């Protein structure tokens, strides 16, 4: 029998909501911080697909090999590719895989192999499509597939799931690091490619107090466009860790005047904008250094590789906070236990 599903297939997506749904009829899962991946196998043909419906196989040869090694010869899985490093998930290691040189990819795959964490079964081991099957039954089929074909410790792992609200809340409270939060899916829903009406996500958002070590002017005029954020390390060096641009429009001109009075090099005494990093841009040298006097509280979702991965959200000024109190230990967490959730007894 051949596989009934043909890639690319738009993955089912989630709508962001502020709270975990509490009414009956939901399945809860950890929200893994990786690359979404749909894995198709049809005999000797293996295709890994990204969320954007692009091929992923060349970037993750070890996952291709793991899929090829399974005794099942026709199936389709939905999951997340992650790279564990020292017990944590390293998103930057994923980004490094998107590289034009095959030799570089092979080297990284050997040094730090990825995992495919499967959370849905889209076609069974006979190649039959399960898209119209309700999630509750698909989950049961996925667990049976995992018990029969996955060894529980290889490169393809089963993501945990629960119908217990208390367990979902526990995951949301206790798991930090690189776990986004919790996903909730309607148990009675079929798999809806490209739609967001049967799946929601509740993300973990944190805040931190940061020093304003510099700013950039807006591209639309000589008013502040973004504040450059810094945190002190244990040696007292102020490192650039990201930015916030969510400043109210009506406040920009007055804030610009305030910032211009504080312009004074060096701004950052550790890593600075424009230094050698993959996230530098052609505008990264066009910034104004400030005397480290201002403190701002910002909301963020991820901090890894010594930076906020995305732009942060401005919350408030903190005139009550001394700049030297704004340290990296606010955002650096001890080794997180997210990978332990893949153990059956976690």
Protein Blocks (a to p, Z undefined) as FASTA:
>chain_A
ZZfbdcddddddddddfbdcfbghiacdddddddddddddehjaccdddfkopafklmmm
mlmmmmmmpmbfbdcddddddddeehiacfklmmmmmcfblklmmmmmmmmccddddfbd
fbdfkopafklpcfklmmmmmmmmmmmmpgolambdcddddfbfklmmmmmmmpghjlfb
dcdddfkbccdehiaklbccdddddddddddfbdcddfkbccdfbdcdddddfkopacdf
bdcfbbcfklmmmmmmmmmmmgccehiacdcehiacfkbcfklmmccddddfbccddddf
bdcehiafbacddfbdcfkbcfklmcfklmmccddfklmmmpmkZZ
